[in-house]
Amino acid sequence: MSIEFVNQIIKQALITVLLASAPAMLVGLIVGLVVSVFQAVSQIHEVTLSFIPKIIAIFVSLMIFGHWMINIVVTFTTQILSNLSNYGTM
């Protein structure tokens, strides 16, 4: 197995992780920014005010995008496992 081939597999794995986590991370980022602006405007600095909305938003995003996220991970895993016998001969 060559270094280039290993680098290609690592690159595919990192892209898969980024794609699978992107919806939840983006929703958490947007909700966090909105809550931070609200806290700055209202001068209410309660810890639960920033924590609870993000948890709820990320949970909802996982419910909405979960099927798509699982499909991405399963597709990558299927590709890796279906070519597993080829990896030892390179």
Gaussian input, Z-matrix of N, CA and C with variables (Angstrom, degrees):
# hf/3-21g

backbone

0 1
 N
 C     1     B1
 C     2     B2     1     A1
 N     3     B3     2     A2     1     D1
 C     4     B4     3     A3     2     D2
 C     5     B5     4     A4     3     D3
 N     6     B6     5     A5     4     D4
 C     7     B7     6     A6     5     D5
 C     8     B8     7     A7     6     D6
 N     9     B9     8     A8     7     D7
 C    10    B10     9     A9     8     D8
 C    11    B11    10    A10     9     D9
 N    12    B12    11    A11    10    D10
 C    13    B13    12    A12    11    D11
 C    14    B14    13    A13    12    D12
 N    15    B15    14    A14    13    D13
 C    16    B16    15    A15    14    D14
 C    17    B17    16    A16    15    D15
 N    18    B18    17    A17    16    D16
 C    19    B19    18    A18    17    D17
 C    20    B20    19    A19    18    D18
 N    21    B21    20    A20    19    D19
 C    22    B22    21    A21    20    D20
 C    23    B23    22    A22    21    D21
 N    24    B24    23    A23    22    D22
 C    25    B25    24    A24    23    D23
 C    26    B26    25    A25    24    D24
 N    27    B27    26    A26    25    D25
 C    28    B28    27    A27    26    D26
 C    29    B29    28    A28    27    D27
 N    30    B30    29    A29    28    D28
 C    31    B31    30    A30    29    D29
 C    32    B32    31    A31    30    D30
 N    33    B33    32    A32    31    D31
 C    34    B34    33    A33    32    D32
 C    35    B35    34    A34    33    D33
 N    36    B36    35    A35    34    D34
 C    37    B37    36    A36    35    D35
 C    38    B38    37    A37    36    D36
 N    39    B39    38    A38    37    D37
 C    40    B40    39    A39    38    D38
 C    41    B41    40    A40    39    D39
 N    42    B42    41    A41    40    D40
 C    43    B43    42    A42    41    D41
 C    44    B44    43    A43    42    D42
 N    45    B45    44    A44    43    D43
 C    46    B46    45    A45    44    D44
 C    47    B47    46    A46    45    D45
 N    48    B48    47    A47    46    D46
 C    49    B49    48    A48    47    D47
 C    50    B50    49    A49    48    D48
 N    51    B51    50    A50    49    D49
 C    52    B52    51    A51    50    D50
 C    53    B53    52    A52    51    D51
 N    54    B54    53    A53    52    D52
 C    55    B55    54    A54    53    D53
 C    56    B56    55    A55    54    D54
 N    57    B57    56    A56    55    D55
 C    58    B58    57    A57    56    D56
 C    59    B59    58    A58    57    D57
 N    60    B60    59    A59    58    D58
 C    61    B61    60    A60    59    D59
 C    62    B62    61    A61    60    D60
 N    63    B63    62    A62    61    D61
 C    64    B64    63    A63    62    D62
 C    65    B65    64    A64    63    D63
 N    66    B66    65    A65    64    D64
 C    67    B67    66    A66    65    D65
 C    68    B68    67    A67    66    D66
 N    69    B69    68    A68    67    D67
 C    70    B70    69    A69    68    D68
 C    71    B71    70    A70    69    D69
 N    72    B72    71    A71    70    D70
 C    73    B73    72    A72    71    D71
 C    74    B74    73    A73    72    D72
 N    75    B75    74    A74    73    D73
 C    76    B76    75    A75    74    D74
 C    77    B77    76    A76    75    D75
 N    78    B78    77    A77    76    D76
 C    79    B79    78    A78    77    D77
 C    80    B80    79    A79    78    D78
 N    81    B81    80    A80    79    D79
 C    82    B82    81    A81    80    D80
 C    83    B83    82    A82    81    D81
 N    84    B84    83    A83    82    D82
 C    85    B85    84    A84    83    D83
 C    86    B86    85    A85    84    D84
 N    87    B87    86    A86    85    D85
 C    88    B88    87    A87    86    D86
 C    89    B89    88    A88    87    D87
 N    90    B90    89    A89    88    D88
 C    91    B91    90    A90    89    D89
 C    92    B92    91    A91    90    D90
 N    93    B93    92    A92    91    D91
 C    94    B94    93    A93    92    D92
 C    95    B95    94    A94    93    D93
 N    96    B96    95    A95    94    D94
 C    97    B97    96    A96    95    D95
 C    98    B98    97    A97    96    D96
 N    99    B99    98    A98    97    D97
 C   100   B100    99    A99    98    D98
 C   101   B101   100   A100    99    D99
 N   102   B102   101   A101   100   D100
 C   103   B103   102   A102   101   D101
 C   104   B104   103   A103   102   D102
 N   105   B105   104   A104   103   D103
 C   106   B106   105   A105   104   D104
 C   107   B107   106   A106   105   D105
 N   108   B108   107   A107   106   D106
 C   109   B109   108   A108   107   D107
 C   110   B110   109   A109   108   D108
 N   111   B111   110   A110   109   D109
 C   112   B112   111   A111   110   D110
 C   113   B113   112   A112   111   D111
 N   114   B114   113   A113   112   D112
 C   115   B115   114   A114   113   D113
 C   116   B116   115   A115   114   D114
 N   117   B117   116   A116   115   D115
 C   118   B118   117   A117   116   D116
 C   119   B119   118   A118   117   D117
 N   120   B120   119   A119   118   D118
 C   121   B121   120   A120   119   D119
 C   122   B122   121   A121   120   D120
 N   123   B123   122   A122   121   D121
 C   124   B124   123   A123   122   D122
 C   125   B125   124   A124   123   D123
 N   126   B126   125   A125   124   D124
 C   127   B127   126   A126   125   D125
 C   128   B128   127   A127   126   D126
 N   129   B129   128   A128   127   D127
 C   130   B130   129   A129   128   D128
 C   131   B131   130   A130   129   D129
 N   132   B132   131   A131   130   D130
 C   133   B133   132   A132   131   D131
 C   134   B134   133   A133   132   D132
 N   135   B135   134   A134   133   D133
 C   136   B136   135   A135   134   D134
 C   137   B137   136   A136   135   D135
 N   138   B138   137   A137   136   D136
 C   139   B139   138   A138   137   D137
 C   140   B140   139   A139   138   D138
 N   141   B141   140   A140   139   D139
 C   142   B142   141   A141   140   D140
 C   143   B143   142   A142   141   D141
 N   144   B144   143   A143   142   D142
 C   145   B145   144   A144   143   D143
 C   146   B146   145   A145   144   D144
 N   147   B147   146   A146   145   D145
 C   148   B148   147   A147   146   D146
 C   149   B149   148   A148   147   D147
 N   150   B150   149   A149   148   D148
 C   151   B151   150   A150   149   D149
 C   152   B152   151   A151   150   D150
 N   153   B153   152   A152   151   D151
 C   154   B154   153   A153   152   D152
 C   155   B155   154   A154   153   D153
 N   156   B156   155   A155   154   D154
 C   157   B157   156   A156   155   D155
 C   158   B158   157   A157   156   D156
 N   159   B159   158   A158   157   D157
 C   160   B160   159   A159   158   D158
 C   161   B161   160   A160   159   D159
 N   162   B162   161   A161   160   D160
 C   163   B163   162   A162   161   D161
 C   164   B164   163   A163   162   D162
 N   165   B165   164   A164   163   D163
 C   166   B166   165   A165   164   D164
 C   167   B167   166   A166   165   D165
 N   168   B168   167   A167   166   D166
 C   169   B169   168   A168   167   D167
 C   170   B170   169   A169   168   D168
 N   171   B171   170   A170   169   D169
 C   172   B172   171   A171   170   D170
 C   173   B173   172   A172   171   D171
 N   174   B174   173   A173   172   D172
 C   175   B175   174   A174   173   D173
 C   176   B176   175   A175   174   D174
 N   177   B177   176   A176   175   D175
 C   178   B178   177   A177   176   D176
 C   179   B179   178   A178   177   D177
 N   180   B180   179   A179   178   D178
 C   181   B181   180   A180   179   D179
 C   182   B182   181   A181   180   D180
 N   183   B183   182   A182   181   D181
 C   184   B184   183   A183   182   D182
 C   185   B185   184   A184   183   D183
 N   186   B186   185   A185   184   D184
 C   187   B187   186   A186   185   D185
 C   188   B188   187   A187   186   D186
 N   189   B189   188   A188   187   D187
 C   190   B190   189   A189   188   D188
 C   191   B191   190   A190   189   D189
 N   192   B192   191   A191   190   D190
 C   193   B193   192   A192   191   D191
 C   194   B194   193   A193   192   D192
 N   195   B195   194   A194   193   D193
 C   196   B196   195   A195   194   D194
 C   197   B197   196   A196   195   D195
 N   198   B198   197   A197   196   D196
 C   199   B199   198   A198   197   D197
 C   200   B200   199   A199   198   D198
 N   201   B201   200   A200   199   D199
 C   202   B202   201   A201   200   D200
 C   203   B203   202   A202   201   D201
 N   204   B204   203   A203   202   D202
 C   205   B205   204   A204   203   D203
 C   206   B206   205   A205   204   D204
 N   207   B207   206   A206   205   D205
 C   208   B208   207   A207   206   D206
 C   209   B209   208   A208   207   D207
 N   210   B210   209   A209   208   D208
 C   211   B211   210   A210   209   D209
 C   212   B212   211   A211   210   D210
 N   213   B213   212   A212   211   D211
 C   214   B214   213   A213   212   D212
 C   215   B215   214   A214   213   D213
 N   216   B216   215   A215   214   D214
 C   217   B217   216   A216   215   D215
 C   218   B218   217   A217   216   D216
 N   219   B219   218   A218   217   D217
 C   220   B220   219   A219   218   D218
 C   221   B221   220   A220   219   D219
 N   222   B222   221   A221   220   D220
 C   223   B223   222   A222   221   D221
 C   224   B224   223   A223   222   D222
 N   225   B225   224   A224   223   D223
 C   226   B226   225   A225   224   D224
 C   227   B227   226   A226   225   D225
 N   228   B228   227   A227   226   D226
 C   229   B229   228   A228   227   D227
 C   230   B230   229   A229   228   D228
 N   231   B231   230   A230   229   D229
 C   232   B232   231   A231   230   D230
 C   233   B233   232   A232   231   D231
 N   234   B234   233   A233   232   D232
 C   235   B235   234   A234   233   D233
 C   236   B236   235   A235   234   D234
 N   237   B237   236   A236   235   D235
 C   238   B238   237   A237   236   D236
 C   239   B239   238   A238   237   D237
 N   240   B240   239   A239   238   D238
 C   241   B241   240   A240   239   D239
 C   242   B242   241   A241   240   D240
 N   243   B243   242   A242   241   D241
 C   244   B244   243   A243   242   D242
 C   245   B245   244   A244   243   D243
 N   246   B246   245   A245   244   D244
 C   247   B247   246   A246   245   D245
 C   248   B248   247   A247   246   D246
 N   249   B249   248   A248   247   D247
 C   250   B250   249   A249   248   D248
 C   251   B251   250   A250   249   D249
 N   252   B252   251   A251   250   D250
 C   253   B253   252   A252   251   D251
 C   254   B254   253   A253   252   D252
 N   255   B255   254   A254   253   D253
 C   256   B256   255   A255   254   D254
 C   257   B257   256   A256   255   D255
 N   258   B258   257   A257   256   D256
 C   259   B259   258   A258   257   D257
 C   260   B260   259   A259   258   D258
 N   261   B261   260   A260   259   D259
 C   262   B262   261   A261   260   D260
 C   263   B263   262   A262   261   D261
 N   264   B264   263   A263   262   D262
 C   265   B265   264   A264   263   D263
 C   266   B266   265   A265   264   D264
 N   267   B267   266   A266   265   D265
 C   268   B268   267   A267   266   D266
 C   269   B269   268   A268   267   D267

   B1=1.4503
   B2=1.5280
   B3=1.2956
   B4=1.4558
   B5=1.5267
   B6=1.3041
   B7=1.4681
   B8=1.5254
   B9=1.3053
   B10=1.4684
   B11=1.5238
   B12=1.3316
   B13=1.4599
   B14=1.5256
   B15=1.3192
   B16=1.4666
   B17=1.5290
   B18=1.3155
   B19=1.4639
   B20=1.5237
   B21=1.3293
   B22=1.4570
   B23=1.5301
   B24=1.3176
   B25=1.4676
   B26=1.5220
   B27=1.3245
   B28=1.4655
   B29=1.5272
   B30=1.3281
   B31=1.4599
   B32=1.5173
   B33=1.3254
   B34=1.4717
   B35=1.5223
   B36=1.3222
   B37=1.4616
   B38=1.5262
   B39=1.3259
   B40=1.4687
   B41=1.5299
   B42=1.3106
   B43=1.4711
   B44=1.5188
   B45=1.3252
   B46=1.4600
   B47=1.5200
   B48=1.3166
   B49=1.4656
   B50=1.5250
   B51=1.3174
   B52=1.4643
   B53=1.5242
   B54=1.3244
   B55=1.4672
   B56=1.5219
   B57=1.3294
   B58=1.4629
   B59=1.5198
   B60=1.3157
   B61=1.4634
   B62=1.5286
   B63=1.3207
   B64=1.4692
   B65=1.5279
   B66=1.3327
   B67=1.4719
   B68=1.5329
   B69=1.3225
   B70=1.4640
   B71=1.5256
   B72=1.3205
   B73=1.4637
   B74=1.5268
   B75=1.3122
   B76=1.4689
   B77=1.5251
   B78=1.3226
   B79=1.4657
   B80=1.5265
   B81=1.3189
   B82=1.4683
   B83=1.5169
   B84=1.3263
   B85=1.4635
   B86=1.5179
   B87=1.3260
   B88=1.4654
   B89=1.5227
   B90=1.3284
   B91=1.4660
   B92=1.5265
   B93=1.3119
   B94=1.4580
   B95=1.5193
   B96=1.3316
   B97=1.4631
   B98=1.5257
   B99=1.3315
   B100=1.4646
   B101=1.5272
   B102=1.3086
   B103=1.4640
   B104=1.5265
   B105=1.3225
   B106=1.4681
   B107=1.5203
   B108=1.3306
   B109=1.4630
   B110=1.5220
   B111=1.3318
   B112=1.4684
   B113=1.5251
   B114=1.3314
   B115=1.4638
   B116=1.5239
   B117=1.3117
   B118=1.4627
   B119=1.5190
   B120=1.3271
   B121=1.4658
   B122=1.5164
   B123=1.3246
   B124=1.4639
   B125=1.5222
   B126=1.3037
   B127=1.4627
   B128=1.5234
   B129=1.3306
   B130=1.4606
   B131=1.5295
   B132=1.3168
   B133=1.4616
   B134=1.5215
   B135=1.3002
   B136=1.4590
   B137=1.5255
   B138=1.3315
   B139=1.4595
   B140=1.5255
   B141=1.3221
   B142=1.4632
   B143=1.5213
   B144=1.3188
   B145=1.4586
   B146=1.5243
   B147=1.3192
   B148=1.4657
   B149=1.5270
   B150=1.3102
   B151=1.4590
   B152=1.5299
   B153=1.3022
   B154=1.4655
   B155=1.5365
   B156=1.3418
   B157=1.4707
   B158=1.5348
   B159=1.3289
   B160=1.4646
   B161=1.5193
   B162=1.3253
   B163=1.4619
   B164=1.5208
   B165=1.3241
   B166=1.4613
   B167=1.5321
   B168=1.3234
   B169=1.4688
   B170=1.5276
   B171=1.3091
   B172=1.4600
   B173=1.5237
   B174=1.3272
   B175=1.4590
   B176=1.5259
   B177=1.3207
   B178=1.4687
   B179=1.5261
   B180=1.3336
   B181=1.4661
   B182=1.5236
   B183=1.3282
   B184=1.4616
   B185=1.5200
   B186=1.3279
   B187=1.4631
   B188=1.5288
   B189=1.3191
   B190=1.4644
   B191=1.5231
   B192=1.3184
   B193=1.4599
   B194=1.5245
   B195=1.3227
   B196=1.4597
   B197=1.5129
   B198=1.3176
   B199=1.4615
   B200=1.5276
   B201=1.3209
   B202=1.4640
   B203=1.5321
   B204=1.3310
   B205=1.4546
   B206=1.5273
   B207=1.3153
   B208=1.4649
   B209=1.5242
   B210=1.3276
   B211=1.4598
   B212=1.5267
   B213=1.3201
   B214=1.4706
   B215=1.5248
   B216=1.3157
   B217=1.4687
   B218=1.5233
   B219=1.3249
   B220=1.4691
   B221=1.5281
   B222=1.3202
   B223=1.4675
   B224=1.5231
   B225=1.3266
   B226=1.4659
   B227=1.5275
   B228=1.3280
   B229=1.4657
   B230=1.5191
   B231=1.3260
   B232=1.4620
   B233=1.5222
   B234=1.3226
   B235=1.4723
   B236=1.5243
   B237=1.3222
   B238=1.4678
   B239=1.5251
   B240=1.3285
   B241=1.4622
   B242=1.5273
   B243=1.3177
   B244=1.4621
   B245=1.5209
   B246=1.3082
   B247=1.4708
   B248=1.5273
   B249=1.3108
   B250=1.4620
   B251=1.5251
   B252=1.3096
   B253=1.4637
   B254=1.5257
   B255=1.3076
   B256=1.4679
   B257=1.5211
   B258=1.3140
   B259=1.4610
   B260=1.5255
   B261=1.2989
   B262=1.4444
   B263=1.5143
   B264=1.3326
   B265=1.4670
   B266=1.5174
   B267=1.2980
   B268=1.4769
   B269=1.4990
   A1=108.17
   A2=116.84
   A3=120.66
   A4=110.71
   A5=113.95
   A6=120.48
   A7=110.43
   A8=116.92
   A9=120.28
   A10=111.22
   A11=115.83
   A12=120.16
   A13=111.14
   A14=116.69
   A15=121.01
   A16=109.91
   A17=116.30
   A18=119.75
   A19=111.75
   A20=117.32
   A21=121.56
   A22=110.97
   A23=117.64
   A24=121.16
   A25=110.45
   A26=117.05
   A27=120.67
   A28=110.20
   A29=116.87
   A30=120.75
   A31=111.18
   A32=117.34
   A33=121.02
   A34=111.03
   A35=117.35
   A36=121.00
   A37=111.02
   A38=116.58
   A39=119.85
   A40=111.46
   A41=117.18
   A42=120.18
   A43=110.19
   A44=117.21
   A45=120.82
   A46=111.17
   A47=117.01
   A48=120.58
   A49=110.87
   A50=117.21
   A51=120.35
   A52=111.87
   A53=117.30
   A54=120.33
   A55=111.26
   A56=116.77
   A57=119.84
   A58=112.08
   A59=117.80
   A60=120.03
   A61=113.44
   A62=117.44
   A63=120.67
   A64=114.17
   A65=121.08
   A66=118.43
   A67=113.25
   A68=116.98
   A69=119.99
   A70=111.06
   A71=116.74
   A72=119.78
   A73=111.72
   A74=116.83
   A75=119.80
   A76=111.70
   A77=116.94
   A78=119.90
   A79=110.03
   A80=117.47
   A81=120.56
   A82=112.36
   A83=116.29
   A84=120.59
   A85=111.68
   A86=116.63
   A87=120.60
   A88=110.79
   A89=116.95
   A90=119.94
   A91=109.99
   A92=118.23
   A93=121.21
   A94=112.48
   A95=116.82
   A96=120.28
   A97=111.71
   A98=115.91
   A99=119.51
   A100=110.59
   A101=117.18
   A102=120.69
   A103=110.40
   A104=117.92
   A105=120.65
   A106=111.78
   A107=116.58
   A108=119.77
   A109=110.02
   A110=116.80
   A111=120.21
   A112=111.19
   A113=117.16
   A114=120.33
   A115=111.51
   A116=117.26
   A117=120.15
   A118=111.05
   A119=117.21
   A120=120.90
   A121=110.97
   A122=116.76
   A123=119.84
   A124=113.11
   A125=118.42
   A126=124.83
   A127=112.19
   A128=115.59
   A129=121.48
   A130=106.38
   A131=116.13
   A132=120.11
   A133=109.93
   A134=115.29
   A135=122.20
   A136=108.18
   A137=116.88
   A138=121.29
   A139=110.98
   A140=116.65
   A141=119.15
   A142=111.96
   A143=117.42
   A144=120.13
   A145=111.23
   A146=117.76
   A147=119.77
   A148=111.62
   A149=117.94
   A150=121.30
   A151=112.67
   A152=117.66
   A153=122.29
   A154=112.30
   A155=120.74
   A156=118.78
   A157=113.41
   A158=117.01
   A159=119.25
   A160=111.31
   A161=116.82
   A162=120.52
   A163=110.39
   A164=116.47
   A165=120.51
   A166=110.88
   A167=117.00
   A168=120.48
   A169=111.69
   A170=117.36
   A171=120.31
   A172=110.21
   A173=117.50
   A174=120.48
   A175=111.11
   A176=117.12
   A177=120.90
   A178=110.59
   A179=116.86
   A180=118.97
   A181=111.25
   A182=117.57
   A183=119.61
   A184=111.40
   A185=116.80
   A186=119.64
   A187=110.82
   A188=116.88
   A189=120.68
   A190=111.60
   A191=117.15
   A192=121.69
   A193=113.91
   A194=118.30
   A195=121.50
   A196=113.97
   A197=116.79
   A198=120.61
   A199=110.67
   A200=116.41
   A201=121.08
   A202=110.95
   A203=116.39
   A204=121.00
   A205=111.04
   A206=116.14
   A207=119.86
   A208=110.57
   A209=117.30
   A210=120.17
   A211=111.69
   A212=117.24
   A213=120.60
   A214=110.61
   A215=116.92
   A216=120.67
   A217=110.81
   A218=117.69
   A219=121.13
   A220=110.90
   A221=117.46
   A222=120.35
   A223=110.97
   A224=117.02
   A225=120.51
   A226=110.64
   A227=116.70
   A228=120.70
   A229=111.28
   A230=116.76
   A231=120.65
   A232=110.93
   A233=117.22
   A234=120.40
   A235=111.16
   A236=116.36
   A237=119.96
   A238=110.50
   A239=116.93
   A240=119.56
   A241=112.65
   A242=118.36
   A243=119.54
   A244=111.95
   A245=117.80
   A246=122.03
   A247=112.58
   A248=117.30
   A249=121.01
   A250=112.33
   A251=117.62
   A252=119.53
   A253=111.77
   A254=117.88
   A255=120.72
   A256=112.64
   A257=117.75
   A258=120.09
   A259=112.46
   A260=118.76
   A261=121.13
   A262=113.20
   A263=117.60
   A264=120.33
   A265=112.91
   A266=117.65
   A267=118.78
   A268=110.92
   D1=125.78
   D2=-176.04
   D3=-85.95
   D4=163.18
   D5=179.30
   D6=-63.76
   D7=-38.12
   D8=179.79
   D9=-63.03
   D10=-39.82
   D11=179.51
   D12=-66.21
   D13=-42.36
   D14=178.02
   D15=-64.34
   D16=-41.42
   D17=177.52
   D18=-62.41
   D19=-36.67
   D20=178.10
   D21=-65.76
   D22=-41.62
   D23=178.15
   D24=-65.64
   D25=-42.23
   D26=178.54
   D27=-63.90
   D28=-41.00
   D29=177.90
   D30=-61.68
   D31=-44.36
   D32=177.74
   D33=-62.91
   D34=-39.19
   D35=179.50
   D36=-65.18
   D37=-43.00
   D38=179.62
   D39=-66.64
   D40=-39.96
   D41=177.42
   D42=-64.54
   D43=-39.32
   D44=177.74
   D45=-63.01
   D46=-43.69
   D47=178.71
   D48=-63.73
   D49=-43.08
   D50=179.34
   D51=-64.67
   D52=-42.33
   D53=178.74
   D54=-66.38
   D55=-40.93
   D56=-177.05
   D57=-70.41
   D58=-31.26
   D59=-177.44
   D60=-94.82
   D61=-9.36
   D62=-174.27
   D63=-60.39
   D64=-45.62
   D65=-177.99
   D66=-60.36
   D67=-46.45
   D68=-179.09
   D69=-66.35
   D70=-39.64
   D71=-179.68
   D72=-67.43
   D73=-41.35
   D74=179.41
   D75=-66.67
   D76=-41.64
   D77=178.01
   D78=-64.10
   D79=-42.85
   D80=177.06
   D81=-61.96
   D82=-39.32
   D83=178.17
   D84=-64.63
   D85=-46.48
   D86=-178.10
   D87=-65.15
   D88=-45.45
   D89=179.66
   D90=-65.34
   D91=-38.99
   D92=177.52
   D93=-62.14
   D94=-40.57
   D95=177.76
   D96=-66.07
   D97=-42.42
   D98=179.39
   D99=-63.63
   D100=-44.19
   D101=179.86
   D102=-66.10
   D103=-38.38
   D104=178.59
   D105=-64.57
   D106=-41.42
   D107=177.03
   D108=-63.97
   D109=-42.00
   D110=178.05
   D111=-62.12
   D112=-42.07
   D113=178.73
   D114=-66.16
   D115=-37.63
   D116=179.47
   D117=-68.12
   D118=-38.81
   D119=-178.91
   D120=-72.50
   D121=-43.41
   D122=-175.13
   D123=-89.77
   D124=-9.23
   D125=-178.14
   D126=57.59
   D127=32.33
   D128=173.37
   D129=-101.50
   D130=117.33
   D131=-177.26
   D132=-117.02
   D133=67.15
   D134=177.68
   D135=-97.38
   D136=133.64
   D137=-176.71
   D138=-65.24
   D139=-41.27
   D140=-178.10
   D141=-68.07
   D142=-23.58
   D143=179.15
   D144=-66.47
   D145=-30.48
   D146=178.44
   D147=-91.47
   D148=-24.68
   D149=-173.99
   D150=-85.37
   D151=-48.74
   D152=-174.07
   D153=-63.43
   D154=-47.76
   D155=179.66
   D156=-61.26
   D157=-35.83
   D158=178.64
   D159=-67.15
   D160=-41.25
   D161=178.39
   D162=-61.61
   D163=-45.85
   D164=-179.62
   D165=-64.68
   D166=-43.89
   D167=-179.06
   D168=-64.74
   D169=-41.18
   D170=179.05
   D171=-67.45
   D172=-39.32
   D173=176.79
   D174=-61.39
   D175=-43.90
   D176=178.57
   D177=-64.92
   D178=-40.87
   D179=179.04
   D180=-65.66
   D181=-34.43
   D182=176.03
   D183=-67.81
   D184=-34.67
   D185=176.28
   D186=-67.44
   D187=-38.14
   D188=-177.95
   D189=-77.01
   D190=-48.09
   D191=-174.21
   D192=-98.18
   D193=2.01
   D194=-175.35
   D195=-59.17
   D196=-42.12
   D197=-179.70
   D198=-62.69
   D199=-44.06
   D200=178.82
   D201=-64.22
   D202=-41.08
   D203=-179.50
   D204=-65.02
   D205=-42.62
   D206=179.12
   D207=-65.41
   D208=-38.63
   D209=178.49
   D210=-61.01
   D211=-39.92
   D212=178.74
   D213=-63.84
   D214=-46.04
   D215=-178.52
   D216=-67.57
   D217=-41.70
   D218=179.59
   D219=-65.85
   D220=-39.07
   D221=177.71
   D222=-61.92
   D223=-45.28
   D224=178.39
   D225=-63.07
   D226=-45.13
   D227=-179.21
   D228=-63.48
   D229=-40.41
   D230=178.06
   D231=-62.98
   D232=-41.40
   D233=177.97
   D234=-62.69
   D235=-43.84
   D236=-179.36
   D237=-65.30
   D238=-47.59
   D239=-176.03
   D240=-71.87
   D241=-31.38
   D242=178.88
   D243=-71.32
   D244=-25.68
   D245=178.45
   D246=-102.19
   D247=14.72
   D248=-175.56
   D249=-62.24
   D250=-36.79
   D251=179.90
   D252=-68.46
   D253=-25.93
   D254=179.35
   D255=-77.29
   D256=-22.42
   D257=-174.85
   D258=-71.22
   D259=-31.34
   D260=-178.54
   D261=-76.25
   D262=-22.66
   D263=-176.71
   D264=-89.42
   D265=-6.07
   D266=-176.44
   D267=-85.53

